[in-house]
């Protein structure tokens, strides 16, 4: 194969030119994102019953739906949150489940549950596909100094959100602080009682008088007339004139007993930026979409959208995630350039030959650019992991080229002409290159087929680096020997004096190691034990957080906190955030219906100044803000920097979730309260909080049924009156030109302040007085009322009542240490009837941690199989793999020295080490086997192999260290997250280089003796 390319330079050049051309073209068509496209099949079902308490929502709405959803195939997890008037059910499916098929199933089972749901629900449950793995890529503020918020909302939803949602690649457009228009009919219960009008009469009056029916047409002989009846009341002013009843022959209009105002469907939710209430549009992208192109498309649409808006409506881009992604990708590309330069410098220093260095330098971009065209075929993107895979491949690519060039150079040093040296050197090393390439590919095969979330995260990186290795092997066997045959001169400079001195020192020390090989073997056993022990004690993490210019903050007040109180406190926290010079904007969302679960919760999103204008990372800013926000009275604030990939559908106030489950809430809640209190004492975790809120003030109403029946009042009449007065009852629809609006009836706000004001409500009896007027009975004459406490939120996981305790890791403690501490506490504290699970990031971490040992073992087994097939030997693959423990040891020790955790990137580094270290052993063993066939003893063969291959081994190792050094130093945006990978590879290479140079030849001699003994032969006298 190599002869063909050497003898046909024009064909070889054109093939490489085509590879580069298609790679360059592919670069501009590859999507750009922060992390690989991971689409978790997740569906969110939402149902509302305004005014219903959380327990009613859980039992009457959530339970019938959950019972149906459990029959859906591929359902992995189901959780629900039930708060005042709202139920949200999150369904997460297996990664292999088609999301469109799952959506069809969900709709089918929603329809099947309709018969079990309350009849008075204003609308059927709805569902939408969501991807919890993706954060919003853009936040847009919509505001007006003169226009009411309900009109601003209308423009935001109709003119902006709808048009953005039609852009290809947009998955979801959320409107925070939604103030959708709704006329509110507010009545005075005292005036109603005085006139003998029941509050439900008011509701019925508007239900019957505000209609939009088809009224037909007139078909004349010459003309067609369409009949248009004005059955709609189109403004709050018109509602005030509406007749609701007649008393003493005179009409009673709404303005006589109350008023109608222009209001919103949910007046207990608000979004703030800085200190102003307004509307915020958040855009999420679809999986596989180029984030930068999508943001550019949204920005390009904005001038057209602004042209359709009134001049008083202003649009402002608050946050643009593409900025941080651009910075991260630019830094990764810069890191790649630095790596290539450092590698080329290393090659020149070792070969001391400019043409040879240029040849190695040409092999690098050819292989890397050629890989891009294959990435398009696999529908990959340019992201942190795929770009990092290409950086890591720099060491592998140049390794192959170095081995080829060095072998050709060695043949010229034997006195051969350059053409013959190229032919002979390429033939001799060709099998070694194939062995190194295939065995290196084998390292990543287990990752490619790994199941679960971790497999999805790592798949793109593993396939990308595999493609790069295969292209590199092809370039090394084609372009590199051809260039050597044409451009290497016959005169090769001698290696530097320093290297010659090192080489002589290694030769002497190798004699010593082979003489005392038993002690070398004992040392290797000790290193293996030490490596296994380090795996058990090193702190372990999962997906590292990256600085994307935003962090999450969640506020929680006492369970009796009102909407107005929460607004004041959130604005105070906002002022604290804005006092930090690195925070330039603040978004806060308060109330039921936003990204919260109850009235006493708030979600906040501080936006940070661009990274090039600040010196602190997001985590450092969070740490500096903690003591400041702690001073805000009556509000606990929990903050964390979100990871690149969000896992799990639950939105909690901290990054990791620990969930307790029980069918009996009365048993669960006391245990959960105690468990949360005990967890707060653990030093390994911080920001411990719980979604259990069962101490909210409630008014319990017990109906005296006998008394009510005697007065001609049914239980339904009492509850209907309460619903109409206090549950924001939606009685009819107002059909506008661009949307449909709900009309709400309630008592005036001043009658909704205190429990004792419930006595102002009168219920209409079916009995009449002496004048024929209906009797009005005060509520306190029909019921007994007392105050108590009850849940603000009822949560289910599966179909069981659950309490989720969320937490962050504390200080320098790792997620592994935190999980271990919690598991130990759970065994001691939890009774047998309370079960527990980790969710979200924590459960994915547990699953990945359990699979890592098997994954490493599987990688080693696959490598052994491939090497055994290539070498037709059971023994030599063991020799090649003998240096792996030392590589892992070096990586783990380096992490511990620098105080870093073994996280996802560190684990990738361990996998990389298996490949790099194995390549060094292959070069030695391949030469030794060939030398034995020529009649040399195993000792002489392996000794000569070590000396001959010492230069390429040193070159490849130093080149790999140089290539990984920018990552190890944590250079650039997101460099801190990638640093563990660089530290693992650099440290592992340094330690393993020293160990394998002595351990591999010693292992070879023992394994060769074992093979001979198994074959029935015996070696003669040993020669040291």
N, C-alpha and C positions, 0 to 999 in steps of 0.2 A: 504493500500500500504506500509506504513512504517513497519507494523508488518511483512510483507513478507520478507523484507530485513534484519530486526533485527534477525529473526529466522533462516535465511539462510546465515550465514556469508561467507561460502566458495563461494557460487554463487555470492554474492555481491562483494567479493574480485576479482573474476575472471572477472566479468563484468567491474569493474573499471580498472583492469590490461589491458584488451582489449582496453578500451577507451584511456588509456595512450599510449599503444603500437602503435595504429593506428595514434595517434596524433604526436608521435615522428617521425614515418615514413613520415607522411604528411609534417612535417616541412621542410624536405630536398627536397621535390618536389614542394614547393610553390615558385613562382617567387618572386624576390626581386626587388623593384623599389622605387623611391622616393615618388611618389604619385600613387593613383589608376589608373588603365588602362582606360584612357578616349580617345576614338578614334573619333575625330570630322570628320564626312564625308566631306572632303574638297578636291576639285580637282582644279589644277592650269593648265590653258591653256596658252601656249606660242606661239606667232607668230612673225616672223621677216620679215622685208622688208628693207634691209640695205640701209642707206642713207635717208630714209623717215623721214620728220619732224614729231614732236609729233601730230600736228593737223591732218596730213594725216593718221597717224597710228590710231588715235581715230575715224575718220570718215570712212576711207576706210577699216580698218581691225577690230577694236573693235566693232563698231556699228553693222555690219552684223552678227557677232558672237553673240553679246549680244541679238540681236533681236530673234535669234533662241533659245538661252539658256533659255529665259524666259518661254518657253513652257515645260521645264523639271519639272516633278512632284517632290514635296518635296524640291524645291530650296528655301532656307531661305534668303540668301543674295548673291549679286553679285557685285563685284567691279573690276575695271580695272585701270591699270597704263600704260600710253602710253608715251614712251620717244623716243629718237632718234633711229629709226629703229626697235624698240621692243615694243610689246604689251604683257602684262601679265594680264590675267583675272583670278580672284579667285572666285570660286563657292563654297559656303558653304551650306550644306543641313541639313534638320532636323536630329536630333540625331537618329531618328528611321529609317532613309533611309539607305538601303544597299549600301555600297560604290561601290561594283562591278557593281550593277545594274545602279547606277548613272554614272559610267564610260562608260558603254555601251550606255547610253542615250547621253552623251556628244559627244562620237565618231559619233553617228548618226547625231547629229545636226551640228557637224563640217563639215561632208560630205554634209549636206543640204545647208550650207552656202558657199560652194566652188564657186558656180557660181557668187556670189556677191563679192568675194575677188579679189584683183588685180592679173592679169595674170602673172606678173613678180616676184611674190614671189618665192624665191629659193626653198622653201619646204612648204608643207602644215602645218597648225598649229598642234602642239603636245600637249598632256596632260599627267599629272602624278598625282597620288594620294599623298596628303601630309597630315601631321597631325600637325597643328600649336600648338597643346598642348605639343609637345615634342621638347625639345632642343636637339642638337647633343650630343651624349654620349661620343664621342671621336673625337679629332682632331689629324691628322697625317701629319707631315711635310715630303715632298719629295723634295730632293735637290741634286745638284751635283756641284762640284767645276769646272768641266771641260766640262760638257755637256751643249749644248744650251737648253733653257727652253722648246722649242717645243718638243724636244726629251724626256725631263723629263716628260712633260705632257703625252706623248704617253705611257710611262711606268706606270705613275700614273693611267691613265684611263684603259689601257688594262690589265696590269699585277697585279694591286693592287685593283682598285675600282671594276672591274668586279668580281674578286674572292671574295672580301668582300661581295658584294651584293648577292652572292649565299649562304652565311651563313644563316641558318634558323633563322629568327627573325630580320634580317636587312630590314628596310623599304625603306631607301633612302641613297644613297652615293653621296654627292655633291663634286665637285672639284672647289675650290676657286682659282682664278688666272689662270683659264684655258687658256693655250697658245697652243691650237691645231694647228698643222702644216698647213700652207697654202702658196704655192708659190705666190708671189706678182709680177705682171708685172707692172713696173712703167715707164711711158713714159714721154719724154720731149715735151711739147706742141709746143715749138718754132721749134724744129727739124721736128715734124710732119707737121706743117704748111709750112715749107720750102720745104718739099717734096710732099705737097699736099695730105697728108694722114689724114683721119679722125680718131679720137680716137676710134670710133665704128668699124672701119676696123680692128684695132688691136684686139678688142674683138672677132670679127667674125673669124679672122684668127686662134685664139687658140681654138675657139669653133669647128671649122671644122677640125682642124689638130690634136686635142688631143681626140682620140676616143677609145672606147673599144667595138667593135661589135663582135657578134658571127660569126666566119668565117668558120664553117663547118668541114667536115671530108672527107677523101678519102677512099672509100671502095674497096680495092683491092681484088684479088682472094685469095691471101695468107695472106695479112696484112691489118690492119686498120691504117690509118694515120690521126691524128688530126691536123688541120690547126691552127697555132698560129701566128697571125699577130701582129707586134709590132707597134700598132697605138698610144701608150701612150708615152708622154714625162714624164720621171720619176724623173727629177731633175731640179733645177733652172738653172744650167749650160746649160742643153739641150734647155731650153726655149730661152736662149740668141741667139741661132743659128737659131731660127724659122724665116722663111720668112713670112713677113706680107703683102708685096706688091711688085710690079715691077714698076720701074721708068726708062724710057729710055732703056728698055730691060734688066736692071740689077736688081737683087733681092735686096730688102731692108729688112735687118734682124733686129730683135728686138734690138740687141746690137748697131745698128746704130742710133736708136732714143730713147733708154732708156736702161733698165736693168731688169733682173729678180733676185729676192732675195729669200732666205729661210726666211719665216716670219710666222705669225700666223693669224688665222681667225679673231681674235679680238685683235688688237694691242693697243686698248684703254682701257685695263683692266689689273690690276696687283694686286697681293697679296704679302704682305710683312710679314715676321716674324722678329721681331727686326728691323734691317736696311737692310735686304737682301730680294730681290725679289725671290719668289719661288712658289711652289704649295702646297696647303693645302687641305687635304681630310677630310670632315666632315661626320660622320656616324650617322644616325638616326635609332632608333629601332622601330620595329612594336609594336602595342598595345598588351599588355599582355605578353611581353617578359621579361624574367629575365635579367635585365641590367647587373648584375655582371657576370652571366654565358656567356652572349653575348660578353662582353669585354674580358673575359678569352678566349673565342673561337677565337676572332680576334687576340689576342696576340699569341695564340698557332699557328695560321696560319702564322704569320709573318716570322719565320725562313724559312719556305718553300718558301714564296714569295721572301725573300731576296736572296735565293739561285738562283733564276731565273733572278735576276737583275745584271747588270754590277757592278763591285766593286765601281765605282765612284758614283753610285746612293745610297744615304743614306736615311734611314727612321728614324723618331724620333716621339715618342708620346708626343705631346704638352700638351694635356689635356685629363684626364680620369675621366668622371663623376662618375664612379662606386666607386671611392675613397671617394668622399663626401657622396655617398649613404651608403657605408659601415660604414662610421663614424657615420652617422645619425642613422642607424639601430642599430649599436652597442651601441650607447648612449641611444636609446630607450629601448633596452634590459636591459642595466644597470639600467636605471630608473625603469623598471619593477621590477628588483631584489630588488632595494632599497625600492620600494613601498611595496613589499611583506614582507620584513624584518620589516619595520616600522609597518605594520598592525599586524604582529604576536606579536611584542612587546606590542602594544596597547592591544591586546587580553589578553596577560599574565598579564599586569598591572591591568586590570579590574577583571579578573577571579581569578588571583593569584593561578592558578592551572596548573601545567605543562602538565598533560595528556590532559586536555581540550584545552590547547594552541596547542599541537601537532595535535590534531584532526582537529582544525580549519586550521592549517598549511597544513595538508594533503589535505583538501578540495580545497584549493586554486590551487595548481598545477594540480590536477586532472581535475578540471573544465577548467582551461586555456589551458592545453595541449589537452584535449578532443575537444576543440573548433577548433583546427587546422585541424583535420580530416574533419570537416564539411566545413571549408573554401576551401579545395581542391574541394569538390563537387560543390561549387558555383563559381569555377574558379577565386578565389580572389588571391591577392598577399600579401606579407609582405611589407608594405610600412608605411609611417609616420602616415597615418590615421588609418589603420587597427591595427598597433601596438599600437597606442595611444588608440584605442578602447579597446584593451586588458588591458592596464594599468588602464583605467577608470573602467573596469569591476572588477578590484581587489576589489574595495570598495563594489560593489554589491555582488560579490561572497562571500566575508567574512561576509557581512551583514546576508545573509541567514544562513550560518553556525553558526554565533554568536547567532542569534535568537534561532536556534534549540538547541545549546549547553546550552545556558543560561536557556532555559525552562526546559531542562533535569536536570540541576544543581539545579534549583528552586524546582523541585519535589524531588530531593534527600534531600534538606534542610527541606522538610516536613517529613522526616523520612523514605521514601520508599527505598527499595533496588534498586540497580542500574538497574537491568533488568526491574523491574516494572516501575521505574522512566523513563527509556528510552521509554518504550511502551506508558505510559500515556502522557509523555511530547511530544513525536512525534505525537501522535494522536491529542492532544490538539492544537498544533501549525501548524499542517499539512495544514489546510485550510488557515491559515494566510500566510504561505509560498507560497501556490498556488496563493492567491490573490495578494501578492506582486510581484510575478514573472509575472503573466499575465498582471497586470496593468502597470508594468514597461516595458514590451514588447510593450504595447500599445503606450507608449511615442514615440517610434521610427517608428511606422507603417506609419504615415504621411510622414516621411523622405524617407522611402523605395519606396513609390509610387510618390514621388515628381517629377514633370516634369522639363525639362530644364537642363541647365548646372549645376546649383547648386545641383540638384537632382542627376546627374551623379557623382559629386564630393563626395557627402555625402552618397551615397547609400551603398558603401562597408563598410564604418564605421558603419552605422546604422544596417546593416544586421549582421556584425561581432559581435557587442556588443549584439544584440538580441540573436544570437546563444549562446554567452557566458552566457547570463542570463538564457536561457532555460537549458543549460547543468548544470549550477550552481544549478538551482532549482531541477533538477534530482539528482545531487550529494548530495544535502542537505537532500532530502527525502529518500535517500538510504544509502550512505556510512556513512554520519555523525551520524545518530542515531545508526547504527550498531556498529561503533567504540565507541560511548558513552556506549553502553551496555556491551562492552567487556573490555574497558580500563579505564573508569572513576571509581575512587574509591568511596566508600560510604561516605568517609569523605571529605568534601569540605571546603577549607579555607575560612574564612570570608573575605569579601571585605575590602579593606584598610580603615584606619581611616579617611583619607581625603575624600574618596568617601562617607562614612557614614555621614560625616558632611555636604557635599554638598547635599546629599539626604534629610537630615532633613531640611535643609534650603529651598530646593525646596518644600517640603511638606507644610511648613508654608506659603510660598509665594503663593502657589496654592490656599490655603484657602482664602487668601486675594483677589486673582484674581477672584475667583468664587463669592465672596461676592460683588465685584464691577465689575461684568461682563459687565454691560452696558458701562462703560468707556473703558473696554478692547475692546469691539466691535467698539466704536468710534475710538479708536486708530488704529484698523485694517483697518477701512475705510480710515483714514489718510494715512496709509502706502500704500494702494492701489492707492490713488491719487498721492502720491509721486513717486511711481514706474512708473506709466503711464507717469508722467512728465519727469522722468529721461530718459525714452526710447526716448523722443523727443529731448533731449538736448545732450545726450552723443555722442561723435564723433564716427562715424561708418566707418569701413574699409571693405575690402573684403578678397582676398587671400593674406596672408602675404608673403613677399619675404623671401627666405632662402639663406643662404650663400653656394653657390655651387662651389666656387673657380673661378668664372668668372663673369664679368659684361659687359654690352653693352655700347659702346660709338659710337656716330654718329657725323661726321663732316660735316659742310655745309659752303661753301664759297660763294663769290659773283657769280651771275649767268653767268658772262662772264669768269669764271675761266677755264683754259685749263687743259688738262690731266697732262701735265708735272708740272704745278703749283700745282695741287692737290697732286701729289706724294711728292713734296718737303714739303708741309705743313703737310701732314699726318706723314711723317718721323720725323718732328719736334715734333709733339704731341707724337709720339712713344718714342722719347728720354725723354720727360717729364714723361711719364708713367714708363719707365724703371728706372728712377732715384728714384722711390719709392721703398724702401726695400721690400715691400710686393708684388710687381709685378715682376714675374720672366720671363714672356714671353709676347710678344705683337704680335697680328695678325691684319693686316690692309688690307682692300680690297678697291681699288679705281677704278672708271670708270664705264661705262655703261656695263651691263651684269652680274654684281655681285649682292650682296644683297643691291643694291642701285637703285635709279630710274633715275639719271641723272649724267652728268659728274662732276658737282660741289658738289657731295655728296660722302661720304666715310663711310664705316662701320669698326669699330675697336672692337677687343675683347681682352682686357687685361686679362691675366691669372695670378691668384694669387698663392702665395706659399701655401703649405698645411696648413690646419687650426691649426695643432698642432705646427707649426713653426712660427705663427704670433699671435699677441695679439689683432689686430683690426679686426672688421667685414668688409664685403665687403662694406656696406653702409658707415662706418666710413672712409674707404679708398677713396671712391668716394667723400665724403665731403672734405677730405683733398686735393684732386687733383683738385677740381673745381677752386680755385683761381690760381693754377699754369697753367692749360691749358687755362685759360682766357687770359693769357699773350701772347699766341701764336698769332701773328698778322694775320688778314684776314681769320680766321677760327673759326666759332662758334662750340663748342663741347658740345653735350648733352649726359649725362650719366645716367644710371639707373641700378638697380639690378633687374634682371628679376624674376618674381614670379615662384613658383614651376610648375604652370600650365599656359601656354599661351592660351589666349582665343582670337579668331578672326584671320582672315587670313591676315590682313594688317600689314606690317612691318613699324613702324614709329619710330621717334627719341625720343619718350617719351612713357611712359607706358599706358596712357589713351588717347582715341580719341573722339573728338567732331567734327562732320561732317556737313557742310552746303551744301544744295542741291538746284539746280535751273536748269530749262531747258535752260535758257539764260545765257551763260557765261559772257556776257558783263555786266549784272546786278549783277551776283554772285561775280566776282572778287573784285570790289571796296568794297562791303559790307564785304567780307571775310577779306580783308586787314585791314579795320577799326576794325572789331571784334577782330582780333588777337592782334592788338595794344592795344585795351581796356582790353583784357584779361591779357595782361602782367602787367597791373596795379593792378590786384586782388592780395591781400596778401595771399590768400589761395592756389595759384598755382605757379609753377615755371617751368622753361625750356619750355616756350611756343614757339612752332614753327609750321610751316605750310608746307604742301606739294605743295602749290601754288607757281609756279615759271614761271611767264609769262613776265619776263623782260630780257630774254636771247637775246643777239645780233643776228640779222638775216639780211640776204641780200635778199631783195625782187626784183624779176626779172619779169618785165612786157614785154611780147613778142609783138613786132610790127608785127602782123600777115600779114598785107598787104605787108610790105617790105620783110618779109621772103618768102611769096608766089612768089613775083616778082623775087626773087633771086633763086627760085627753092628749097626752104628749107621748110620742113613741121615742124609744132610744135612738132611732135613726134621725129623728127631728133634732134631738139634742146635739148629736155629733155633727149633723149637717150644719147647724147653727155655729158650732165651734169652728168647723172647717172654713165656713164662709168668713167668719170674723177674723180668724187668726192664722189661717194656713195659706194665705195668698191664693185663694181659689180662682182658677182660671175659668171664667164662665162662658166666654164666647171668643170669636176670632175677629180681628180687624184686618181686612185684606187690602194691603197697600199695593202700589205699583211695582215694587221690587221685592217685597217680603210680606209674610203673614205675621201679625202681632197678636199676642194674647191680651185679653181684657181681664183685669184682676179686680176682685171685690174684697174689701177688708174694712175693719173699723179704723178710725183715725189713729195715727201713731201715738197720740197722747193717752189713748186707752189701751195701749199694748205694753206699758212700762212696768207694771207691778202685778203680782198675783191677785191682790184685793180688787183690782179693777175688773176682774172677771165677773164680779157681781153686777156690773153695769149691763151685762148682756141679758136680754129677755128672749124667751122662746115662745113662739106663737102656739096656742092651744087650738085644738079642733073644736073645743067648746066655745060658746058665745055668752055674752052677758045679757042683761035684760033689754038692752037697746039693739041687740043683734050684732054687736061688735065682738070680734074674737078676743079671748082673754090672753093677756101677755103675762107670762110667769117668769120672775127673775131666776137666773141660773142657780143661785144659792138656795132657792126653794125646791130645787129638784135633785141636787147633788150634795155630796159632802166633799170638801176639798182639804187637802193637807199638803204641805211642802216636804220634799225629800230629795234624794239624789238618784241619778240613773246614768246610763252610758251616753256619752256624746257620739261615740263611734262603736260599732260592733263589727268585728273583723272575722272573716272565715278563711281558712286555708283548706282546700278540698271542700268537704262539707262540715268540717269541725270548727268550732269556735277557736280562735287563735289569738295569741298576743305576740307581737314581734318586738323584740328588744334589739335595737340597732346600736352599733358602737363603731368607734375608730380605734386604731392602734395608738398606743401612747408612747411618746418619745422615740427611743431607739428600738423599741420592741417590734418584732416582726409579726406578720399575720399568723404564721405557724405557731409562735409562742402564745399568741392571744387565743387561738382556737383550742390549743392544748389546755390552757388554763380554764377556759369555759367548759370544756368537756369534763375535766376533773371536777369542777364545781357542780356540774349537772348531775354527775353520778352520786354526789354526796347530798345534794339539796332536793332533787326532784323525786316525788313519790312515783311509784310504779304506774299509776293511772294517768300520769302526765307524760306525754312523749314530746320529743323536740327534734328539730331539723335546723340545719344551716341553710340559708337561702342567698340568692344573688351571687355576689362575688365570693362570699364565704363558702358556699356549697361547690361552686366551680373550682375554688382553690383546693378543697378537700378531695374532689374527684381527680384533679390533675396531680395532686401530691401522691395519691394512691397509685396512679398510673405511671409515674415517672420511673420507679425501679423496673417495672416490667418493660417500659419503653426502652430503657438503656440496655436491658438484657436482650430484648428482641433485636435491637440494632447490632449488638455483638454477635448474636446467633446468625443473622443474615450475612454479616461480613464474613464470619467463619465459613458459611456454606459457599459463598462466592469464591473466596480464596482457596478453599479446599478443592473446588471444581477447577479453578485456573491452574493450581499447582499439582493437581492429582496427588494430594497428600492430606492425611488426617492430622499430621504433626506440625507442619510448617505454619499453618494459620494461627496455631496457639503461640508460636514464637513471635509472629508479627503483632499479635494482640497483647503480648506480655507487658508492654510499656503503658497500657491505658490507665492502670491505677495511679501511676505517677503523674500523668497528665491531669486527672481529676484532682489529685492531691494538691498540685500546684495552683489550680484554679480556686479551690476552696480556701486554701491558706491565704491567697492574695485577697480574696473577698473579706476574710476575717481581719486581715491586717488593715485594710482600708475601711473597715466598719460598715460594709455593705451586705445586703441580704442576697440569698440565692433566689432570685425571682425568675419570671418568665425569660427575660433576656439572658440571665446567668445560665439557665438551663440550656438555652440555645448554644451558649458558649461551650458547655460540657460536650454537647453533641459535636460541635465543630472540632474540639480537641481530639475526639476519637478519630476523626478523619485525618487531621494533620499529622498526628503522632504515628498513625499507622503507615502513612506514606514514607516516613523515614525508614521504618523497619523493612518495608517492601524493597526499597532500594538496596539495602544491605543483603537481605535474604536472596533476592533475585540474583545478585552477583555471586553469592556464595554457592548457590545451587549449581550455577553454570560452571564455577571453578571446580566443584566436586566432580562434575561430569568429565572434566579434563584430567582427572586423576589426583587432585589434591585432597589432603586430609580435611576433615571438617574444621579442625582448628586453623589450619593454614587458609582454607577457603574463606571462612568467616572473618579472619583477621585481615586478609587482603581486601575483602569486601568493605570492611569498616574504613580502612585507610583510603581506598580508592574513592569511596562514596562520601568521605568526610566533607570534602568541599561542597558538593551539591546539597548535602544534608544541612550544613551550616548556612549555606546561601538561602535555601528554602525557608529554614526556620527564622533566620534574621529578617528575611523579606516579609514573612508572615507577621512577625512581631512589629515591623515597621508599618505594615499595612493596617494593623489593628490599633496602632498607637493613638491616632486621633480619637478613636472611640474610647479608648482607655482613659484618655485625658478629659473626656466629657466636653469636647469642644462644640460650641454652637447651640442653637435652640433645640431643646429636648435632649441635649447631650448628657445631662445628669441621669435621665432615665435609661439611656443606652450604655452608660459607663460600666455596669456590672458585666456586660458581655465582653467588653474590651479587657477588663481586668482579669476575667476568667481565662480568656484565650492567651493573653500576654503572660500571665503568671504560670499557667499550665505549660506553655511552650518552654519557658525558661527552665522549670524544674524537670520536665519530661526530657528535654534535650540532654541534660546532664545524665539522667538515669538511663535512658534508652541507649545512649552511645556505649554503655557498658553492659547493661542488662540484656540487650538483644543478642549480642554474640555469645554471652554465657548461656542464655536460654537455648540458643541454636545448638550449641554443643551437647547439652543435655538431651534436647529433643531428638537430635540426630542419633545419639546413642540409644534412646528409647525406641526410635523407629527401627534401627538395626536389630535390636533385641527382639522386637515384635516380629520382625521378618525372619527370626531364627538365627541370625548371624551375630557374631561378637566382634567388637573392635579389637584391634591389636593394642599395641603399646600407645598410651596417650602421649601426645606431644603438646606441651604447653608453649 
